[in-house]
Amino acid sequence: MRRKGDLPTKVCATCGRPFTWRRKWADDWDEVRYCSQRCRRGRHPAPAGDDG
């Protein structure tokens, strides 16, 4: 059994947050780009620099 910390991670193409491998993505992990359906629907890139 693997620990969650040992699973591969990626950065979401929309929000820029890291997300970890899930079993439902086992067959197509190389093609996964978004952390959630909400990010997939949005597809708006995160702002480059929000200095406030």
C-alpha positions in Angstrom: 0.0 0.0 0.0 1.3 3.5 -0.9 1.1 6.5 1.3 -0.5 9.6 -0.2 2.9 11.4 0.0 4.4 8.8 -2.3 1.9 9.4 -5.2 2.8 11.4 -8.2 1.7 15.0 -8.4 1.0 17.6 -11.2 0.1 21.2 -11.3 -3.4 22.2 -12.5 -3.3 24.1 -15.9 -6.1 26.4 -14.7 -5.7 27.2 -11.1 -2.0 26.4 -10.7 -2.6 24.2 -7.6 -0.8 20.9 -7.1 -2.9 17.7 -7.2 -2.1 14.1 -6.7 -2.7 10.9 -8.7 -6.1 9.3 -8.4 -7.1 5.7 -9.2 -9.7 6.9 -11.8 -6.8 8.6 -13.7 -4.7 5.4 -13.7 -5.2 4.7 -17.4 -4.7 8.3 -18.7 -2.5 10.0 -16.1 -0.3 11.4 -18.8 -3.2 13.3 -20.4 -4.7 14.7 -17.1 -4.2 18.5 -17.0 -6.9 19.7 -14.6 -7.5 19.1 -10.9 -11.3 19.1 -11.1 -14.3 19.4 -13.4 -14.6 23.0 -12.4 -11.1 23.8 -13.6 -11.7 21.9 -16.8 -14.9 23.9 -17.5 -13.2 27.2 -16.7 -10.0 26.8 -18.6 -9.0 30.3 -17.8 -5.3 30.5 -16.9 -4.5 31.8 -13.5 -3.3 35.4 -13.3 0.4 35.7 -13.8 1.1 38.1 -11.0 -1.4 39.5 -8.6 0.5 42.0 -6.5 -2.6 43.4 -4.8 
